[in-house]
Amino acid sequence: MSQSELGILEHIEELRRRILWALAAVAAGVVISAFFADKILVWLTAPLPGEGLEQLEAISLTENVGVFMQATLLSGIAFAMPVVVLQLWKFIQPGLYSNERRYVYLLVPMATLLFLSGAAFCYYVMLPVAVPFMLDFLDIPTRPRPSEYFPFITSLLLWVGISFELPLLVFFLAKVRVVNHRALIKNWRVAILLIAVLAAAITPTPDPINMGIVMIPLVVLYFLSIFLAWIAYPKVKESSE
């Protein structure tokens, strides 16, 4: 067996070991989450008026069991995420230069902070406006089903959290010289139009108020991205000279 084949096998074995550690962490997170599933579900139903859980109505025999399993799985993945990220970092670390490792040490905590900020914005600002609007729309009595409500809430938390990663995405693109701050400034009108489309896709209601609630922080993050691109791009330019 050649040296290159041995190297590939070593990488595969290392990847397998990291995946097993990550899966073990997820399994442990699911077990821990099972003890707190009721509290997690109460927390997710807080945007509903009154006693949140009592506003839901299951019409299928297995619906509540499915919701319980979904809540424990998602929260288990959330609890295990630091271990999963650590295993990913340990796998890619040997192939990085020292300066690249320095950026990873900075950007991984920033990515986590931005994602949590987006999820918190969705939970504490967006959902308290959007959920009552949808429940009272057309004055038709509405009792959401658990199998529809919880996927809806968790997907919103996920996508709004991901959308808050825009500054880091722009920072990386500026680092590899795909974009620069001048182009971002020049095309700010197009960017705002795209942000409006994204906000319309994320926003669960058709009214402009909720759409504006989502757009404002994304526009602020876009101009923050211009600043980060200004920081990142000159360094690449200088290093290439």
MIGU-173689 format. One line per field, with one value per residue (C-alpha): residue number from 1; residue in three letters; x, y, z. Coordinates in steps of 0.2 Angstrom, whole numbers, plus 5000, padded with zeros to 4 digits. Example, Ala and Ser with C-alpha at 12.3 -4.5 7.8 and 13.67 -1.06 7.14 Angstrom:
MIGU-173689
num = [1, 2]
residuo = [ala, ser]
c1 = [5062, 5068]
c2 = [4978, 4995]
c3 = [5039, 5036]
***
This chain:
MIGU-173689
num = [1, 2, 3, 4, 5, 6, 7, 8, 9, 10, 11, 12, 13, 14, 15, 16, 17, 18, 19, 20, 21, 22, 23, 24, 25, 26, 27, 28, 29, 30, 31, 32, 33, 34, 35, 36, 37, 38, 39, 40, 41, 42, 43, 44, 45, 46, 47, 48, 49, 50, 51, 52, 53, 54, 55, 56, 57, 58, 59, 60, 61, 62, 63, 64, 65, 66, 67, 68, 69, 70, 71, 72, 73, 74, 75, 76, 77, 78, 79, 80, 81, 82, 83, 84, 85, 86, 87, 88, 89, 90, 91, 92, 93, 94, 95, 96, 97, 98, 99, 100, 101, 102, 103, 104, 105, 106, 107, 108, 109, 110, 111, 112, 113, 114, 115, 116, 117, 118, 119, 120, 121, 122, 123, 124, 125, 126, 127, 128, 129, 130, 131, 132, 133, 134, 135, 136, 137, 138, 139, 140, 141, 142, 143, 144, 145, 146, 147, 148, 149, 150, 151, 152, 153, 154, 155, 156, 157, 158, 159, 160, 161, 162, 163, 164, 165, 166, 167, 168, 169, 170, 171, 172, 173, 174, 175, 176, 177, 178, 179, 180, 181, 182, 183, 184, 185, 186, 187, 188, 189, 190, 191, 192, 193, 194, 195, 196, 197, 198, 199, 200, 201, 202, 203, 204, 205, 206, 207, 208, 209, 210, 211, 212, 213, 214, 215, 216, 217, 218, 219, 220, 221, 222, 223, 224, 225, 226, 227, 228, 229, 230, 231, 232, 233, 234, 235, 236, 237, 238, 239, 240, 241]
residuo = [met, ser, gln, ser, glu, leu, gly, ile, leu, glu, his, ile, glu, glu, leu, arg, arg, arg, ile, leu, trp, ala, leu, ala, ala, val, ala, ala, gly, val, val, ile, ser, ala, phe, phe, ala, asp, lys, ile, leu, val, trp, leu, thr, ala, pro, leu, pro, gly, glu, gly, leu, glu, gln, leu, glu, ala, ile, ser, leu, thr, glu, asn, val, gly, val, phe, met, gln, ala, thr, leu, leu, ser, gly, ile, ala, phe, ala, met, pro, val, val, val, leu, gln, leu, trp, lys, phe, ile, gln, pro, gly, leu, tyr, ser, asn, glu, arg, arg, tyr, val, tyr, leu, leu, val, pro, met, ala, thr, leu, leu, phe, leu, ser, gly, ala, ala, phe, cys, tyr, tyr, val, met, leu, pro, val, ala, val, pro, phe, met, leu, asp, phe, leu, asp, ile, pro, thr, arg, pro, arg, pro, ser, glu, tyr, phe, pro, phe, ile, thr, ser, leu, leu, leu, trp, val, gly, ile, ser, phe, glu, leu, pro, leu, leu, val, phe, phe, leu, ala, lys, val, arg, val, val, asn, his, arg, ala, leu, ile, lys, asn, trp, arg, val, ala, ile, leu, leu, ile, ala, val, leu, ala, ala, ala, ile, thr, pro, thr, pro, asp, pro, ile, asn, met, gly, ile, val, met, ile, pro, leu, val, val, leu, tyr, phe, leu, ser, ile, phe, leu, ala, trp, ile, ala, tyr, pro, lys, val, lys, glu, ser, ser, glu]
c1 = [5000, 5007, 5010, 4996, 4984, 4990, 4987, 4969, 4965, 4972, 4961, 4945, 4949, 4951, 4935, 4926, 4932, 4927, 4909, 4907, 4912, 4900, 4886, 4889, 4888, 4871, 4865, 4870, 4861, 4845, 4845, 4848, 4835, 4822, 4822, 4818, 4807, 4792, 4801, 4808, 4790, 4783, 4797, 4793, 4775, 4778, 4774, 4756, 4743, 4739, 4745, 4755, 4753, 4735, 4732, 4738, 4726, 4732, 4720, 4731, 4735, 4753, 4755, 4761, 4774, 4781, 4782, 4791, 4804, 4806, 4809, 4822, 4831, 4833, 4837, 4850, 4858, 4859, 4867, 4879, 4884, 4900, 4906, 4902, 4911, 4926, 4927, 4926, 4939, 4951, 4948, 4953, 4965, 4981, 4978, 4977, 4991, 4994, 4986, 4971, 4969, 4970, 4955, 4945, 4948, 4940, 4926, 4919, 4914, 4907, 4897, 4889, 4886, 4878, 4867, 4861, 4858, 4847, 4837, 4835, 4829, 4816, 4810, 4809, 4805, 4798, 4787, 4777, 4771, 4769, 4760, 4746, 4743, 4741, 4730, 4718, 4718, 4701, 4694, 4693, 4696, 4712, 4720, 4737, 4742, 4758, 4764, 4763, 4767, 4783, 4791, 4786, 4794, 4810, 4812, 4810, 4823, 4835, 4833, 4833, 4849, 4857, 4853, 4862, 4878, 4879, 4894, 4905, 4900, 4905, 4921, 4926, 4922, 4932, 4947, 4947, 4944, 4927, 4920, 4926, 4919, 4918, 4907, 4896, 4894, 4891, 4877, 4868, 4852, 4852, 4857, 4842, 4831, 4838, 4836, 4818, 4815, 4824, 4813, 4798, 4803, 4807, 4792, 4778, 4765, 4761, 4760, 4774, 4776, 4783, 4793, 4800, 4805, 4815, 4823, 4829, 4842, 4847, 4851, 4861, 4871, 4874, 4882, 4892, 4897, 4904, 4915, 4921, 4925, 4935, 4945, 4947, 4951, 4966, 4975, 4973, 4979, 4994, 4999, 4998, 5011]
c2 = [5000, 5017, 5031, 5042, 5027, 5026, 5044, 5043, 5029, 5038, 5053, 5042, 5034, 5051, 5057, 5041, 5044, 5062, 5057, 5044, 5057, 5069, 5056, 5051, 5069, 5071, 5055, 5061, 5078, 5069, 5059, 5075, 5084, 5071, 5076, 5094, 5092, 5099, 5115, 5116, 5115, 5127, 5139, 5137, 5140, 5157, 5167, 5160, 5170, 5164, 5147, 5142, 5123, 5124, 5134, 5119, 5105, 5088, 5078, 5063, 5049, 5049, 5068, 5072, 5058, 5065, 5082, 5076, 5066, 5081, 5093, 5081, 5078, 5097, 5102, 5087, 5093, 5111, 5105, 5094, 5108, 5113, 5096, 5094, 5110, 5104, 5088, 5097, 5109, 5095, 5086, 5101, 5109, 5099, 5106, 5124, 5137, 5146, 5163, 5153, 5145, 5162, 5167, 5151, 5155, 5172, 5168, 5152, 5161, 5176, 5164, 5157, 5174, 5180, 5164, 5166, 5184, 5180, 5167, 5178, 5192, 5180, 5174, 5190, 5203, 5194, 5180, 5190, 5201, 5188, 5174, 5185, 5192, 5175, 5169, 5184, 5186, 5187, 5184, 5165, 5155, 5146, 5132, 5127, 5109, 5104, 5095, 5111, 5124, 5117, 5114, 5132, 5140, 5130, 5133, 5152, 5152, 5142, 5153, 5170, 5164, 5159, 5176, 5185, 5176, 5188, 5199, 5183, 5177, 5194, 5194, 5177, 5182, 5198, 5188, 5177, 5193, 5188, 5205, 5221, 5235, 5247, 5235, 5233, 5251, 5254, 5240, 5244, 5247, 5230, 5223, 5231, 5224, 5206, 5209, 5213, 5197, 5187, 5196, 5192, 5173, 5172, 5182, 5171, 5185, 5195, 5212, 5225, 5228, 5210, 5211, 5228, 5220, 5207, 5219, 5232, 5221, 5213, 5231, 5235, 5219, 5223, 5239, 5231, 5219, 5233, 5238, 5220, 5219, 5235, 5227, 5210, 5215, 5227, 5213, 5201, 5214, 5218, 5200, 5197, 5211]
c3 = [5000, 4995, 5007, 5000, 5002, 5020, 5023, 5016, 5027, 5042, 5038, 5036, 5052, 5061, 5053, 5059, 5077, 5077, 5070, 5084, 5097, 5090, 5089, 5107, 5112, 5103, 5111, 5128, 5125, 5120, 5136, 5146, 5136, 5139, 5158, 5153, 5138, 5147, 5152, 5134, 5127, 5139, 5134, 5115, 5118, 5128, 5112, 5113, 5124, 5141, 5146, 5130, 5131, 5134, 5118, 5108, 5103, 5097, 5085, 5082, 5095, 5092, 5089, 5107, 5107, 5091, 5097, 5113, 5102, 5091, 5106, 5114, 5098, 5093, 5111, 5112, 5096, 5103, 5120, 5110, 5098, 5107, 5107, 5089, 5084, 5095, 5085, 5068, 5074, 5079, 5062, 5052, 5064, 5057, 5039, 5044, 5045, 5061, 5055, 5049, 5066, 5074, 5064, 5068, 5087, 5084, 5072, 5080, 5096, 5085, 5074, 5090, 5097, 5081, 5079, 5097, 5095, 5079, 5089, 5104, 5092, 5084, 5101, 5111, 5097, 5082, 5088, 5102, 5087, 5074, 5084, 5091, 5073, 5065, 5079, 5078, 5059, 5052, 5070, 5067, 5082, 5080, 5091, 5084, 5082, 5091, 5076, 5066, 5079, 5086, 5068, 5063, 5079, 5078, 5059, 5062, 5076, 5065, 5049, 5058, 5068, 5052, 5043, 5057, 5051, 5037, 5044, 5046, 5028, 5021, 5031, 5024, 5006, 5008, 5015, 4999, 4989, 4982, 4988, 4995, 5004, 4989, 4980, 4995, 4997, 4978, 4978, 4994, 4985, 4978, 4995, 5003, 4990, 4993, 5011, 5009, 4999, 5012, 5026, 5016, 5015, 5033, 5040, 5044, 5041, 5026, 5035, 5033, 5051, 5054, 5038, 5044, 5061, 5052, 5039, 5051, 5060, 5044, 5036, 5051, 5049, 5031, 5035, 5049, 5035, 5025, 5040, 5042, 5023, 5025, 5039, 5030, 5012, 5014, 5024, 5010, 4998, 5008, 5010, 4991, 4987]
***
